[in-house]
Amino acid sequence: MEAIFYFILFVALLFIGLYFKDYFYSSKKLKISRHINGRYPYYFTPKKPVKWFDFTGLINSFRMVSLSADILSIIDKREVQTAMGKDTGNELASNDFNTSENEFWFDFIADTGDGFDSTTTVFYHLTRDSYTYSFKNPEHQNSHEETEITLKKGSALVVGGDLVYPVGSEVHYRDRFKGPLRFVAPDTGESGPVLIATPGNHDWYDGLSAFFRLMCQQGKIGNYRTVQNRSYFAYSLRDHVHLFGIDNQLLGDIDIPQMTFFTDYVKKISEKNPKNHVILLIAEPYWYNYDINDRYKRKQRMDSLEYIIRTLTVAVKNLEVSNIKSEIVFEVVLTGDIHHYANYKLEEDGEKFDNEVKHFITSGGGGAFGHVTDFLKEKITIPVLQNAKTTGLNYKLDEVYPSKEKSCKKIFWNLIFFIVNYEFTTLMLLFSFITTYIYHYSDSILKKLILLLIPALFCVIITKVTSTECSNKEKWTSVILRIFLFMSSLSIQLYILYLFPVKFGTEATFLSDENLQFLNINGIKNLFDIPPHTNYFLFQWIVCGILQSALFGLYIFFGYFFFKLYVTEVSSAKVNTGNKSFLKFKITDTEIVIYVIAIKKAYKWMNLLKKKNAESVQKEMLTKDPKRFVRDNFKPDPDNNVRIIDKITIKL
């Protein structure tokens, strides 16, 4: 028994030690050059990936989610920005492309600004002037031959929300976004590519204050120019191809000034062209949890997408009164927010469906933890969005990254959740100590009520971090699961604190008389040993805390495995720095071509910067061939690690 006591004490100290090691860990501040010639020093601190089940992470998320919702219910920053400065009515992102060129390139990422290694890896490949990728054409499944395709750097970098984690702030933007981008792409002194972005929910958590200072002051971040003056934009890619960046966070709604801007914009372009094609960038993949048969029975954020598309379509049709005949086609609906790649492709073919959305694409692999993909349905039904008809259109899941097979394996990390997320276990040890201490020391009603502390805390965590927008079936399933979680957690408390001493006897002890005497001499035993049954104090405290943490991991595993709930929670329990992705768009007068680039493993930039000076690494990556630089400094073979996994062609 004494050996057991020392073992559980060692385990508790190990969890606590690991927590404080990370808590006091601080990366070395880097000095790099903002300019390609080594001028203008810039300082930032590389950051490790966000630990979502850390104590500070949970508290910060609760605070910011609640605060941002309260702010949005009282004042909308989008409307405030419009009131402070009247829009010119022109594009919010200036376009200076040469119309004589046959093609226009732009890059797309979302959900970046997390861990330094993964974020910098994605930025590195995005910012090379050109890069040659291996590609196996999915149309030739029986062939093992691969082709080499060289892709250009985009004339614009489009970020689809969540530029930093865990919340938008000056410090986080500096260390997690601006620093890595300036590191891999310093200013050349010339007019560089355009950088435009829509905010995600994490950018919204401070009411967009830091986002506006970052993106809406027409400055430079590295070699990229920020040109927008609002959190939304319209960007003309060709005369008849446009990119609309919609800001419909946090509640999925769109403010009146923003809707007025886009309505005026589509009227303007409709006067010039008989047909305009639009790539629509929105906040979230609303189609994931959408049910066409339930669309009028519950509030769904898909209503926001329907409203935007239908309003703009009607605005164009109303021009017929002025003898202006034109049409607008939303070819692609693009989003981030969920950290994987998935493409839902319209199944129906023929001229009848030429004006329907061809692809619903999620591409959130910019650097944050990876979401699983095996919960995605193989087929979904989306209504005709251009009008009020309830006719359903069938979309098939065409390509995902990572694959469902590999993704499914990730969820089993939750079976050892209490080890992987030792920060959360340390938090549970803290609450277990409070519970055990009060249970032994108090004779009031608090002695019984304190047993409800951790069960109630679990229910609060699950309620705060999971989606409240769900069907009746999902709602009642979640309620039943939370009751099960509450009762299981309470059962652990009752057994360890009450039934265990009754079963084994309150006079039993885990320590020998000699060790008890030693503890008593050193004043430790007296801290706990008031009533006789406190011989179990350390055992009850530590075992309760570890079991509660293990229970939470098993709960989210069970909820996902059997009911496909808690997708984000089960994905973020084990941070995956690999499996990142981004998109490259080639726009011509006759087609839209989308290349999907996948990165299997992130490069170990933090390890490299421990061996080499940051400024010398910066110079080296600017002068060496990109693949040569990777081979010389990192282990993954660039030919196998970074490749094109999908190519989408849309004829205009």
C-alpha positions in Angstrom: 0.0 0.0 0.0 2.9 2.3 0.8 4.3 1.8 -2.7 0.9 2.7 -4.2 0.9 5.9 -2.2 4.3 7.0 -3.4 3.4 6.1 -7.0 0.2 8.3 -7.1 2.1 11.1 -5.3 4.8 10.9 -8.0 2.1 11.0 -10.8 0.5 14.1 -9.3 3.8 15.9 -9.0 4.6 14.9 -12.5 1.4 16.4 -13.9 1.9 19.6 -11.9 5.6 19.8 -12.9 4.8 19.5 -16.6 2.1 22.1 -16.3 4.4 24.7 -14.7 7.2 23.8 -17.1 5.0 24.9 -20.0 3.5 27.8 -18.0 6.9 29.4 -17.4 8.3 28.3 -20.8 9.2 31.3 -23.0 10.7 31.1 -26.5 13.6 33.3 -27.2 12.7 36.6 -28.8 13.8 36.6 -32.4 15.4 39.5 -34.3 14.8 39.5 -38.0 14.8 42.1 -40.8 11.6 43.6 -42.2 13.5 44.5 -45.3 15.2 42.1 -47.7 18.5 44.1 -47.5 18.7 43.5 -43.7 17.4 46.9 -42.7 14.6 47.7 -40.1 14.9 45.1 -37.3 11.7 43.5 -36.1 11.3 41.5 -32.9 8.8 38.8 -32.2 8.5 35.6 -30.1 7.7 32.3 -31.8 4.9 30.5 -30.0 4.0 26.9 -29.5 0.6 25.6 -30.6 -2.3 26.7 -28.4 -3.3 24.2 -25.7 -7.1 24.3 -25.8 -7.6 22.4 -22.6 -5.2 24.4 -20.6 -6.6 26.3 -17.6 -5.8 29.8 -19.0 -7.1 28.7 -22.4 -10.5 27.6 -21.1 -10.9 30.7 -18.9 -9.9 33.0 -21.7 -12.2 31.3 -24.2 -15.2 31.5 -21.8 -14.5 35.2 -21.1 -14.0 36.2 -24.8 -16.9 34.2 -26.1 -19.2 35.8 -23.5 -17.8 39.3 -23.9 -17.9 39.3 -27.7 -21.5 38.1 -27.7 -22.4 40.9 -25.3 -20.6 43.5 -27.3 -22.2 42.3 -30.6 -25.7 42.5 -29.0 -25.1 46.1 -28.0 -22.8 47.6 -30.7 -21.7 46.3 -34.1 -18.1 47.3 -35.0 -18.9 46.9 -38.7 -21.6 49.6 -38.5 -19.4 51.8 -36.4 -16.6 51.7 -39.0 -19.0 52.6 -41.8 -20.4 55.5 -39.7 -16.8 56.9 -39.1 -15.9 57.0 -42.7 -18.2 56.9 -45.7 -17.3 54.2 -48.3 -16.4 55.5 -51.7 -18.6 52.9 -53.4 -15.6 51.4 -55.2 -13.9 48.1 -54.4 -12.7 47.8 -50.8 -9.6 46.1 -52.1 -7.8 47.9 -55.0 -7.1 45.8 -58.0 -4.1 46.7 -60.1 -3.8 43.5 -62.2 -2.8 43.9 -65.8 -5.8 43.0 -67.9 -3.5 42.2 -70.8 -2.3 39.1 -68.9 -4.0 35.8 -69.7 -4.3 34.8 -66.0 -4.5 36.1 -62.5 -3.3 34.1 -59.5 -4.3 34.4 -55.9 -3.6 32.2 -52.8 -6.0 31.2 -50.1 -5.4 30.2 -46.5 -7.5 30.2 -43.4 -7.1 29.4 -39.7 -3.5 30.4 -39.4 -1.4 32.1 -36.7 -1.2 29.2 -34.2 2.0 27.3 -33.6 5.2 28.8 -35.2 6.3 25.6 -36.9 3.0 24.9 -38.8 2.2 28.5 -39.6 5.7 29.3 -40.9 5.7 26.1 -43.0 2.5 27.2 -44.8 3.7 30.8 -45.2 7.0 29.6 -46.6 5.4 27.7 -49.5 2.8 30.4 -50.1 5.5 33.1 -50.4 7.9 31.5 -52.9 7.9 33.1 -56.3 7.2 29.7 -57.8 7.3 26.1 -56.6 7.2 22.8 -58.5 4.8 20.2 -57.0 4.2 16.5 -57.7 0.6 15.7 -58.8 -1.2 12.5 -59.5 -4.3 13.2 -61.6 -7.3 11.7 -59.8 -8.9 11.0 -63.2 -6.1 8.5 -63.8 -6.5 6.3 -60.7 -5.1 3.2 -62.4 -1.9 5.0 -63.3 1.0 5.5 -60.9 2.6 8.2 -63.0 2.9 11.7 -61.5 3.4 14.9 -63.2 5.3 18.0 -62.1 3.4 21.3 -62.0 5.0 24.7 -61.3 2.6 27.2 -59.7 3.2 30.9 -59.3 2.9 33.0 -56.2 -0.4 34.7 -56.1 -0.8 38.4 -56.8 -3.0 38.4 -53.7 -3.0 36.4 -50.5 -6.6 35.9 -49.2 -7.0 34.9 -45.6 -10.4 33.4 -44.8 -10.6 34.2 -41.1 -9.0 33.3 -37.7 -5.7 35.0 -38.5 -4.5 34.2 -34.9 -5.3 32.0 -31.9 -6.6 31.9 -29.3 -8.0 35.5 -29.6 -7.2 38.5 -31.7 -4.9 40.9 -29.9 -1.9 43.1 -30.7 0.5 40.6 -29.1 -0.9 37.6 -30.8 -1.0 39.2 -34.2 2.7 40.2 -33.7 3.9 36.8 -32.6 1.7 34.4 -34.5 0.9 36.2 -37.8 3.1 39.3 -38.6 6.3 37.8 -37.3 6.2 34.5 -39.3 5.1 36.3 -42.4 7.8 38.9 -42.2 10.3 36.2 -41.5 9.7 34.2 -44.7 8.7 37.2 -46.9 10.5 40.4 -45.9 9.8 43.7 -47.7 11.5 44.0 -51.1 10.9 47.7 -51.3 8.7 47.2 -54.3 4.9 47.0 -54.6 4.3 43.5 -53.4 1.2 41.2 -53.5 -2.1 42.3 -51.9 -3.1 40.9 -48.5 -6.9 40.8 -47.8 -8.8 39.0 -45.1 -12.2 38.4 -43.5 -12.3 38.0 -39.8 -13.1 34.7 -38.1 -14.7 34.2 -34.7 -11.3 34.4 -32.9 -10.6 37.7 -34.6 -14.0 38.9 -33.5 -13.4 38.1 -29.8 -12.0 41.6 -29.1 -14.8 43.2 -31.1 -12.5 43.4 -34.2 -10.4 46.2 -32.7 -7.0 44.5 -33.4 -8.2 43.2 -36.7 -9.0 46.7 -38.0 -5.6 48.0 -36.9 -3.9 45.0 -38.6 -5.8 44.9 -41.9 -7.5 48.2 -42.5 -4.7 50.8 -42.3 -3.2 50.3 -45.8 0.2 49.3 -44.5 2.7 46.5 -45.2 3.2 43.2 -43.5 6.4 41.8 -44.9 6.2 42.2 -48.7 2.4 42.1 -48.6 0.2 45.2 -48.9 -3.0 45.6 -46.8 -5.5 47.6 -48.9 -9.0 47.1 -47.5 -10.8 49.6 -45.3 -13.5 47.3 -43.9 -13.8 43.8 -42.6 -15.4 42.8 -45.9 -14.4 43.4 -49.5 -15.1 42.9 -53.2 -12.1 42.1 -55.4 -12.3 42.0 -59.2 -10.2 39.1 -60.4 -11.1 39.6 -64.1 -13.7 41.9 -65.7 -16.4 39.2 -65.2 -14.9 37.2 -62.2 -15.1 38.5 -58.7 -14.2 37.5 -55.1 -16.6 38.6 -52.4 -15.3 38.4 -48.8 -18.3 38.4 -46.5 -18.0 39.2 -42.8 -21.0 37.4 -41.2 -19.5 36.6 -37.8 -20.2 36.0 -34.9 -23.9 35.1 -35.2 -24.0 34.4 -38.9 -25.7 37.7 -39.7 -24.7 40.5 -42.1 -25.1 44.2 -41.2 -27.1 46.6 -43.4 -24.2 48.8 -44.6 -22.3 45.7 -45.7 -25.3 44.3 -47.6 -25.9 47.7 -49.2 -22.3 47.8 -50.4 -22.5 44.4 -52.1 -25.9 45.2 -53.6 -24.5 48.4 -55.1 -21.4 46.5 -56.3 -23.3 43.8 -58.2 -25.5 46.4 -59.8 -22.4 48.2 -61.0 -20.7 45.2 -62.5 -24.0 44.0 -64.0 -24.2 47.2 -66.1 -20.8 46.2 -67.7 -21.2 42.5 -68.2 -24.1 40.3 -69.2 -22.8 37.6 -66.9 -20.6 37.8 -63.8 -19.1 34.9 -61.9 -18.5 35.1 -58.1 -16.3 33.2 -55.6 -18.0 33.8 -52.3 -16.0 33.7 -49.1 -18.0 33.3 -45.9 -17.3 32.6 -42.2 -18.2 28.9 -41.7 -19.2 25.8 -43.6 -22.9 26.0 -42.7 -23.6 23.1 -45.0 -22.0 20.6 -42.6 -24.9 20.4 -40.2 -27.6 21.5 -42.6 -30.8 19.5 -43.0 -33.0 20.7 -45.9 -36.0 18.8 -44.4 -35.6 20.7 -41.1 -34.8 24.1 -42.6 -37.9 25.9 -41.3 -38.1 24.1 -37.9 -35.0 25.6 -36.4 -32.6 28.5 -36.8 -29.8 27.6 -39.1 -26.9 29.8 -40.1 -27.4 28.5 -43.6 -30.2 31.1 -43.7 -27.4 33.8 -43.8 -25.9 32.3 -46.9 -29.3 32.0 -48.5 -30.1 35.6 -47.7 -26.9 36.9 -49.2 -27.1 35.0 -52.4 -30.8 35.6 -52.9 -30.6 39.3 -52.2 -27.8 39.9 -54.7 -29.6 37.7 -57.3 -32.8 39.7 -56.9 -30.8 43.0 -57.1 -29.5 41.9 -60.5 -32.9 40.7 -61.8 -34.5 44.0 -60.8 -32.2 45.8 -63.3 -34.4 44.4 -66.1 -36.8 47.3 -65.3 -34.0 49.6 -66.7 -33.5 47.3 -69.7 -30.3 45.9 -68.3 -30.2 42.1 -68.7 -27.5 40.4 -66.7 -27.0 37.4 -64.4 -24.8 36.6 -61.5 -23.5 33.1 -60.8 -22.0 32.0 -57.5 -19.6 29.4 -58.8 -17.8 28.5 -55.5 -18.7 29.1 -51.8 -15.4 29.1 -49.9 -14.7 29.0 -46.2 -12.3 28.1 -43.4 -13.2 27.8 -39.7 -12.9 23.9 -39.8 -9.3 22.9 -40.0 -9.2 20.5 -42.9 -9.9 20.4 -46.6 -13.2 19.2 -48.0 -14.9 19.7 -51.4 -18.6 19.1 -51.9 -19.2 19.0 -55.7 -22.5 19.4 -57.4 -23.7 16.0 -58.7 -26.2 17.3 -61.3 -24.9 18.0 -64.7 -26.2 19.8 -67.8 -27.1 23.4 -68.8 -30.0 23.4 -66.4 -27.6 23.6 -63.5 -25.0 26.0 -65.0 -26.1 28.8 -62.7 -25.9 26.8 -59.5 -23.1 26.7 -56.9 -20.6 24.2 -58.3 -18.5 23.6 -55.2 -18.7 24.1 -51.4 -15.1 24.1 -50.3 -13.7 24.1 -46.8 -10.0 24.9 -46.5 -8.9 25.7 -43.0 -5.5 24.1 -43.0 -3.5 27.3 -42.5 -1.7 26.2 -39.3 -4.1 25.5 -36.5 -4.9 22.0 -35.0 -6.4 19.7 -37.6 -10.1 18.7 -37.6 -11.1 15.1 -38.3 -12.8 14.3 -41.5 -14.6 11.0 -41.0 -17.7 12.7 -39.7 -18.4 14.3 -43.1 -21.4 12.9 -45.0 -20.7 11.4 -48.4 -23.7 13.3 -49.8 -25.6 16.4 -48.7 -28.6 18.2 -50.1 -28.6 22.0 -50.5 -31.6 24.0 -51.6 -31.5 26.3 -54.7 -30.0 29.4 -53.1 -30.9 31.9 -55.8 -34.6 31.8 -55.1 -37.1 30.7 -52.4 -37.7 27.2 -53.9 -37.1 24.3 -51.6 -35.8 22.1 -54.4 -32.8 20.2 -53.3 -29.5 19.9 -55.1 -27.3 16.9 -54.4 -23.6 17.4 -53.6 -21.1 14.7 -53.3 -18.0 14.7 -51.1 -15.3 14.7 -53.8 -12.0 15.0 -51.9 -10.9 15.4 -48.3 -7.6 16.0 -46.5 -6.5 14.2 -44.4 -8.3 11.1 -45.5 -11.2 9.7 -43.4 -9.2 6.5 -42.7 -6.2 8.4 -41.3 -8.4 11.0 -39.6 -10.4 8.4 -37.7 -7.3 7.0 -36.0 -6.7 10.4 -34.4 -9.7 10.3 -32.1 -8.3 7.3 -30.2 -5.8 9.7 -28.5 -8.8 10.7 -26.4 -8.6 7.3 -24.7 -5.5 8.7 -22.9 -6.8 12.2 -22.8 -5.6 12.7 -19.2 -2.0 12.1 -20.3 -2.0 14.0 -23.6 -3.7 16.9 -21.9 -1.8 17.0 -18.7 -2.7 20.7 -18.3 -6.4 19.7 -18.0 -5.5 17.0 -15.6 -3.6 19.5 -13.5 -6.7 21.7 -13.5 -8.8 18.7 -12.3 -6.2 18.0 -9.6 -6.7 21.6 -8.4 -10.5 21.2 -8.2 -10.1 17.8 -6.7 -8.0 19.2 -4.0 -10.6 21.9 -3.2 -13.3 19.2 -3.2 -11.4 16.8 -1.0 -10.2 19.5 1.4 -13.7 20.9 2.0 -15.2 17.4 2.3 -12.8 16.5 5.1 -12.7 19.8 6.9 -16.3 21.0 6.8 -19.2 19.7 8.7 -21.7 22.0 7.1 -24.0 21.5 4.1 -21.1 22.6 2.0 -19.5 19.1 2.7 -22.3 17.5 0.5 -22.6 20.3 -2.0 -18.9 20.3 -2.8 -19.3 16.9 -4.4 -21.2 18.6 -7.2 -18.4 21.0 -8.1 -16.5 19.0 -10.7 -19.7 17.4 -12.3 -21.2 20.9 -12.6 -17.9 22.2 -14.0 -17.9 19.6 -16.7 -21.4 20.5 -17.8 -20.4 24.2 -18.0 -17.4 23.4 -20.1 -19.4 21.2 -22.5 -22.2 23.8 -22.7 -19.8 26.7 -23.4 -17.5 25.1 -26.0 -20.0 23.2 -28.1 -22.5 24.5 -30.7 -25.9 25.5 -29.5 -27.4 25.4 -33.0 -28.6 21.9 -33.5 -31.6 19.8 -34.4 -34.1 18.5 -31.8 -32.5 15.0 -32.1 -29.0 16.4 -31.5 -30.3 18.6 -28.6 -31.9 15.7 -26.7 -28.9 13.4 -27.4 -26.6 16.1 -26.0 -28.8 16.5 -22.9 -28.8 12.8 -22.2 -25.1 12.6 -22.6 -24.5 15.6 -20.3 -26.7 13.9 -17.6 -24.6 10.8 -18.1 -21.4 12.8 -17.7 -22.8 14.5 -14.6 -23.8 11.3 -12.9 -20.6 9.5 -13.8 -18.5 12.3 -12.4 -20.6 12.4 -9.3 -20.3 8.6 -8.9 -16.5 9.0 -8.9 -16.7 11.6 -6.2 -19.0 9.5 -4.0 -17.0 6.3 -4.4 -13.6 7.7 -3.8 -14.5 10.2 -1.0 -17.3 8.2 0.8 -17.6 4.6 -0.2 -13.9 3.8 -0.5 -13.1 4.7 3.2 -16.2 2.8 4.3 -15.2 -0.3 2.3 -11.5 -0.4 3.5 -11.9 1.2 6.9 -11.2 4.7 8.0 -8.4 3.6 10.3 -6.4 2.1 7.4 -3.3 4.0 6.3 -1.1 4.0 3.2 2.1 4.9 5.1 4.1 3.1 7.8 4.3 4.5 11.3 7.9 5.5 10.7 6.9 7.6 7.6 3.9 9.0 9.4 6.2 10.1 12.2 8.6 11.6 9.7 5.8 13.6 8.0 4.5 14.7 11.5 8.0 16.0 12.4 8.2 18.0 9.3 4.8 19.4 9.7 3.2 17.9 6.6 1.0 15.3 8.2 -0.6 17.8 10.5 -1.8 19.7 7.5 -4.2 16.9 6.6 -4.5 14.6 9.6 -7.4 16.2 11.6 -10.0 13.4 11.6 -8.9 9.8 11.4 -10.2 9.2 7.9 -7.9 11.8 6.4 -5.3 9.0 6.1 -6.8 8.8 2.6 -6.5 12.5 1.8 -3.7 12.4 -0.7 -5.1 9.2 -2.3 -8.5 10.6 -2.7 -7.3 14.0 -4.0 -5.0 12.6 -6.7 -7.1 9.6 -7.8 -10.2 11.7 -8.1 -8.5 14.3 -10.2 -6.9 11.8 -12.6 -10.1 9.8 -13.0 -12.2 12.9 -13.6 -9.8 14.0 -16.4 -9.9 10.5 -17.9 -13.7 10.6 -17.7 -13.8 13.8 -19.7 -11.7 12.4 -22.5 -13.8 9.2 -22.6 -16.9 11.3 -22.7 -16.0 13.4 -25.8 -14.6 10.2 -27.4 -17.9 8.4 -26.8 -20.0 11.4 -28.0 -18.1 11.6 -31.2 -17.6 7.9 -32.0 -21.3 7.1 -31.6 -23.1 10.3 -32.3 -20.6 12.5 -34.2 -20.9 15.2 -31.6 -18.0 17.3 -30.2 -16.0 17.4 -33.5 -13.8 20.3 -32.4 -13.2 19.0 -28.9 -12.2 15.5 -30.0 -9.9 17.0 -32.7 -8.2 19.6 -30.5 -7.4 17.1 -27.7 -4.3 16.1 -29.5 -2.7 19.0 -31.4 -1.6 17.9 -34.9 1.0 20.2 -36.4 0.9 18.3 -39.7 -1.7 17.8 -42.4 -1.9 21.4 -43.4 -3.2 22.7 -46.7 -3.8 25.8 -48.8 -5.3 26.7 -52.2 -4.0 28.4 -55.3 -6.5 29.9 -57.7 -5.7 30.6 -61.4 -8.3 32.8 -63.0 -8.6 33.3 -66.8 -11.3 34.6 -69.1 -12.7 31.1 -69.7 -12.1 29.1 -66.4 -11.3 29.0 -62.7 -8.7 26.5 -61.8 -8.1 25.6 -58.1 -5.0 23.7 -57.0 -5.1 22.1 -53.5 -1.7 21.8 -51.9 -1.3 19.5 -48.9 1.6 19.5 -46.4 2.1 16.2 -44.6 4.5 17.4 -41.9 5.4 20.8 -40.6 9.1 21.8 -40.6 10.8 22.1 -37.3 11.6 25.9 -37.6 12.0 26.4 -33.8 14.7 23.7 -33.7 16.4 25.2 -36.6 16.5 28.7 -35.0 18.1 27.2 -31.9 21.1 26.2 -34.1 21.2 29.1 -36.5 20.8 32.9 -36.3 17.3 34.0 -37.4 18.7 36.7 -39.7 21.1 34.2 -41.4 18.2 31.7 -41.9 16.1 34.5 -43.4 18.9 35.4 -45.9 19.4 31.8 -46.8 15.8 31.1 -47.6 15.7 34.2 -49.9 18.7 33.1 -51.9 18.5 29.3 -52.2 16.2 27.3 -54.3 13.1 26.5 -52.2 13.5 22.7 -52.3 17.2 22.9 -51.7 16.6 25.1 -48.6 14.2 22.5 -47.2 16.5 19.6 -47.9 19.4 21.3 -46.3 17.6 22.3 -43.1 14.8 19.8 -42.5 14.2 16.1 -42.6 11.0 15.7 -44.7 11.6 15.1 -48.4 9.9 18.1 -50.0 8.8 16.0 -53.0 6.8 13.7 -50.8 5.9 16.1 -48.0 4.3 18.8 -50.1 2.2 17.9 -53.1 -1.0 18.8 -55.1 -3.8 16.5 -54.0 -6.7 18.0 -56.0 -7.3 20.1 -59.1 -10.7 21.7 -59.7 -11.6 23.2 -63.0 -14.7 25.3 -63.5 -15.6 26.4 -67.0 -17.0 29.9 -67.3 
